Amino acid sequence: MASVYFTPGPAQLYPTVAGHLQNALDQQVFSQSHRSQAFKDLYRRADEGLRALFGLPQDYAIYFTGSATEIWERSLQSLTSERTYHLVNGSFSKKYLDHAKWLGRDAQVLQVPFGQGFAIDQVQVPAGTELLAITQNETSSGVCVPVADIHLLRERNPEPLISVDIVSGAPYAPLDFSQIDMAFLSVQKGFGLPAGLGVWFVNERCRTKAAQLEGKQYTGGHHSIASLQDQYQGFQTPSTPNVLDIYLLAHVVEDMLAKGLDVIRQETEAKAQQLYGFLEESALFSPFVQEKAHRSPTVIVADVLERPAAEIISILKKQGNIVGSGYGAFKDKQIRIANFPAISGQEVEGLIQLLKRL
């Protein structure tokens, strides 16, 4: 019996990955030069698919990096010189803040307790802020920022660049990219691919700001926005990229487009309702995020009552259902259940039946 990975990244592989991987091996895709026309065509294909899937405005460029973590650093180096503002509601949003402090920025923060969301009227972005950093879906705590709130923040704060971490929210989150300036993800979560590729969406406002700062400070050198954009214009990368993941991403995105993003979103919401409905009725589990509007549809975090979380995780694993542990200080008290497109409704129902028997 094959295991089902409900882990929040690396996660369950998208169902079509095995077939695409075999095709790539048969065609020796991974031996081709990253300076070849074949690679340029592959990058262009991935670019076109991602534009269609996310509805990207024309002025956006799409860069490939080693990870989303790299993009924290590259974005701060290329786009800021003094002041940033961060909405922190979990471990990953805090790491973006920590990177800003490490780089010597005047990093201001609105921080709420782990598991809570933001009341949008509390967000007062200081004058002179260059970059407003928002984690749309906090993988550690299972809290999401509703996209309507992100759009409202743009309306209220037209000056700063808005950076949105959609690492575990994509492709579900219906973000309007004309209302932000950059977003980024890594492929091992919602796209169901092997880890090792970051995808960075960057608009013209960002490139203009990066050009103003270029040469005035350390901006990441080899992988600055300037170097990435220079290579992107020819569908190239500054260094040898993860061709395996780019190939798989191009094809999985096309599969998602063929299925329809509306269908994927509807399925995600239906599975999330099943999971949260079970947690609310259970005697052994309860939803960690109390405010329903801030509950992530893609990473469901449950408090485990009365029994150690590790025991629950071990029992489920023996049944072929791999769930994630709680993050950091919550490791022993919680489980995390990923609800990405690679997970079917039938698999969610199977997990719920196992949890009921506990």
N, C-alpha and C positions, 0 to 999 in steps of 0.2 A: 504493500500500500504506500503510495507516494504521500509525503507529508504536505500539508498546506501551511504556508508561512503567513501568519497574521502579524508578523513583526513589522515595526514602522520604519524599516530601512537598515540594511538591505532587506528587501521584501520579496513577496511572491513574484516570480517571473511572469510577465505577460504571456498569455497562452500561445501566442504565435512566435515567440522568441526562438524556440528550438528549430522550427522550420527555416526561419530567416538565417539563423546561425549556420545551419547545414548548407544552405544555398551559398552563403558567403565563403565557406570553406571550399565548396566545390569550384567556385569561381576564383579562388586564391586572392580574394579581396585584400586580405591582411598582409600580403607580400608586396602590394603595389606601393610605389613611392607616394608620399604625401605631397610631393611637388608635381605629380602627374595630372594629366587632364582627367583621368578617371576619378581621382580624389576631388578635384574641383567640381566635377559633375555631381559627386556624392554630397559635398557640402551644399551645393546649390539646391539639391533635392531636399535635404534636411531643412534648409532655410525656407524653401517654399512651403513645405508641410507645416512647419512651426508657425509661420505667418498666418496660414489659413486657420490652424487650430486655435490660435490665441487672438485672431483678429487684429494683428499688429498694424499700427499706423505706418505709412510708407517711410517715415524718417527713422524708423528703428533699424539698428544693426543687431545681428546675432553673433555673439562670440562664444567660442568653446574654450573652457579652462579645465584644470585638473579636478576641481571640486567646487562646491558652493562656498566652502570655507575660504578658498583662495579669493573668491569674489568679495568677501568682507574686506580683506586687506587691499585688494586692487582698487575697489571703489573708493575707499577712504583716502588712499594715496593719490588717486587721479582726480578726485572731485572735491576735496576739502583741503583747506590750509589752516583754518582756525576753529570753527564752531560746528558741532553736530548736536542733534537732539534725537533721543532714542525712546521708543515705547517698549518697556521691558515687562514681560508677563511670563517669563520662563527662562530656561537655561540657554537657549540658542539666541534669543533676543539679547540676553545679557552678554553673550560672547561677542556679538557685534559691537556692543558698547565697550567691552574690554579692549577690543582691537583699536577702537578710536582713542581710548586713554593711552594705550601702549604707544600709539603713534604721536602722542603729545597734543592731541586735540582738546579743546575745551568742550568736553562731552557732557552735555546736560541730559537729564533723564526724568521721565515719569515712570515710576515703578509701582506695580500693584502686586499683592501677594500671589504666590504660586497657585494657579488654578482659577484666578479671577481675570476678568476682562476689563476694558476701559470704558468709563462713561465719557462719551466723546466731548462733552462740555468741559471736562477736566483738562483736556489737552490744550495747553497754552504754549505755543511754540515761540521761544525767545526771538527778539529782533536780531538780525545778523546771522541766523542759522543758515548754514550752507546746505546741509543734508538732513532730511527727516527720515529716520530709519524705522520701518514698520515690519514686524514679522506677522504676516497674514494668518499663518497657521503654526502655532507653537507645538512642535513635535513632542517636547518634553512634558507638557502639562495638559495637552488636549484642548487648549483654548484657541478660538479663532477670533479674528477681527472681521466683522461683517464688511464685505466690499463696499457697501453703501457708506459706511463710516470712513473708509479710505477716500472715497470720492468726495465726501463732505470735507475732509481735511484739506484736500487740494483747493476746494472752493474757498475755504477760510484762510489758506496759506499759499498764495500764488507764487511767492518768491523762492522758498527753498526747493532744491531738488528733492523729489520723493523717491526713496528706494524701498522696494517691497520684496521681502523674502517669501517666495511661494514654494519653498522646497517640498513641503508635505501637503500643500493646498492645490497644486497643479496636478492634472488639468481641470480639476473640478471648479475651482473658484472663478466666478464670472467677472474677472477684473477688467475694467475699461482702461486700456493702456494709454489712452489719450489724457487720462487724469493723473498719470504718474510719469516718472522720468526713466526709471530703470527697475527691472525685476530680475530675479535669478532663481534657479532651481538646480537640483542634482537628480540624476536619472534613476537612482536606485529605489525611489519611493513610488510616486504615482505612475511612473512610466514602466515600472516593472522590469528594469534592466540591471545588468551587473554594475557595481559601483565603479567610479573613476572618471566621471565626466560632469563638469559644471556647464550650465547654459546661462548666458548673460544677455539680457535684452536691454539695449542702450539707445536712448533717443538723441536727437540733435542738440537739445539743451545740454545734455551731459557732455557731448563731444566738444561743444563750444567752451564750456567751463574747463574741461580737461586741457584744451589748447591754451587757455589763458594761464593755467598753472604750469604747463610743461616747461621744464628747465629751471623753474624757480624753487623747486624742492625735489626731494626724492619721490618719484611717482611710479615706482614699480619696474622701471627699466624695460626689461625684455617683454613683459606682459602688461605694459601700461595701455590705457585706452588708445593712445596714439599708435602704438605698435600693432595692437590688435586690429584697429580700424584700417591701418595701412595694408595689412595682409588680407583683411576681410574683403576689400574691394575687388580682389582677384579670387575670392573663395579659397583663401589660404589661411594658415595659422603661423605664428612666429616660430614655433617649435613643433616637433613631431607630436601630433595629437593622438587621442584614443580613437583610432579608426574603427575598432570593433564596436564601441558604443555609438559612434556617430552613424555607422551603417545600420545598427539595430534601431536606433532612435528614428532615423528617417523612415524605416519601414513600419515600426509600431505606430508612429504618428499617422501614417497613411491608413493603417488599420483602424485607428480611432476615428479618423475622418470618415472612413467608409461606414463605420457603425453609427456615427453621429454623436457629437458632443452633448446634445440635448438628452439623448438616450443614456449616455454614460452618467450624466448628472442625475437623471431620474433614478437610475439604478443605485447610485451612491446614496441618495436621500432615502430610498426605500430600505436599503440595508442598514443605514444609520438609525432609522426609526425602529427597526427590529431590535437592534442591539441596545439602544437606550431604553426602549420599552421593557426589555427583559431586565436590565439593571435596576430600573425603578421598582419593579415588582419583586425582585430577588431578596431573599433573607441573608444571602452570603455576600452579595455585591451591592454597591451603590455607585451612581455616576459621581465622579470627582468634581466636575464642573457643574456648579449649581444653577447658574444663569443659563437658561436654555438658548438664548440668542448668541451666547458665546461658546456653546459646545461645538467642537470640531466635528464635521461630518466624516472626516477622513482618518482621524486618529482618536479613537474612543478610549478614554482613561477611566478605569474602574478602581474604586477603593475595595480592598478585600477585607471583609469583616470576620473576626474571630479566628481565622486560620492564617498561617504564613503564606505569602504570595508565592514563594518558591515551591511550596508543596503543590499548589494549584497548577503552576506552570509545568511541574514535573509530571503530574497525572495527565494533563492535556497532551504533553509531548509523547507519552507512551501510546496515546490514541491517534498520533499523527497530526495533531494540531499545535503548531508552534506559535505561542503568543509572546509579546514583549514584556519585560519586567518594567516596574516603575523606574523613573529617571532619578539618578542622584540619591538624595536623602529619602526618596520615596520608593526605593528599590524593593524593600521588604514588605511594603504595604499596598502596592498597586500592581495591576497588570495593564498593559497597553495593547489595544487591538487595532491593527491597521485595516482600513476599509477602502483600499485602493481599487482601481478598475480591474486589476488582475484577479481579484477575489469575486467569486460568483455568489449570487443570492442563495444557491443551494449549499455552498460551503459555509456561509454565515449561519444558515439554519442548522447545519450539522454541528457547528461550534456551540450554538445556543442550547441545543439538546444535550450536549456533553456537560455544559455548565449547569444545566438544570439538575442533572443527575448527581452533581456534587452536593 
